[in-house]
Amino acid sequence: MKIALDPYMLRKLPMTEMVRTVADIGYEYIELSPRDDFMPFFLHPRADDEKVAELKAVLRETGVSLSSVLPLYKWSSPDETERQAAVRYWKRMIEVTAELGCELMNSEFNGRPERAAESEAAFWRSLEELLPVFEREGIALTLEPHPDDFCEVNDAGVDLVRAINKPWVNYLYCAPHTFHLSGDDPGADVGEMLRYAGSKLTHLHLADTFNHKGSSGLRYIMNPPGTPARIHQHLDIGQGEVDWDAFFGTLRDIEFDGVATVCVFAWEERAVESSTFMLERITKELG
């Protein structure tokens, strides 16, 4: 199993300093997430040959590897112009990932929940263009249903990944989205959701969160009333309400052996302390 760090809380550091900081904390793997100077959110990658060479050099220097590359593009947008732009951005980032020697990318379904059918149709159009590119470059893909995507719940997300019908396209379970992934079920049985993914479960995102469905749905005060905002947090383990005994117990039972990425984003002023704590806890539970 690979325990990786999403270094989003360190994104303001220059790339070389970010990688050295991750190495100093003790991680062997990085999940490269969006940062403005290399791979911005929803825009064309900024990485040129010089930046790619710089990243490769500091990875060699530190002995850290890329477990995966996480781009976020609007590839399921019902707006065709926006979708086509996202496919172009994907193609470039696949090329960059291959240049970096990384064999895994992960992302979200994207799209709009209020236009789910149109968004899913756009998603399949994008896959028709991109799956041959992934295959040609030898890069695998893991996908997650994200709050505010056209698909937001666990079982439907697993089914959608299975429908792609490629052995190298698999499922990512994001623990801080647990209470969205459970859909209308307030029980949020994390063990059942992990088991439903079965052999397609190859990637985890690890952080804690509160159950936004608690207290009759009034745990958060949001204005205006009825806003469809998808409230959740990315906290250190133990600071929220995910059932970690069931989570880690299930992973041990099924002998999970994929990528486990720490993705805490709550307090950037304690990024090193948080990342250190998470590495120690996950190593204890799964190492």
Beta strands, then each sheet from edge to edge (+ up, - down):
strand 1: 2-5
strand 2: 29-32
strand 3: 65-69
strand 4: 104-108
strand 5: 140-144
strand 6: 169-174
strand 7: 201-206
strand 8: 259-262
sheet 1: 3+ 2+ 1+ 8+ 7+ 6+ 5+ 4+
end
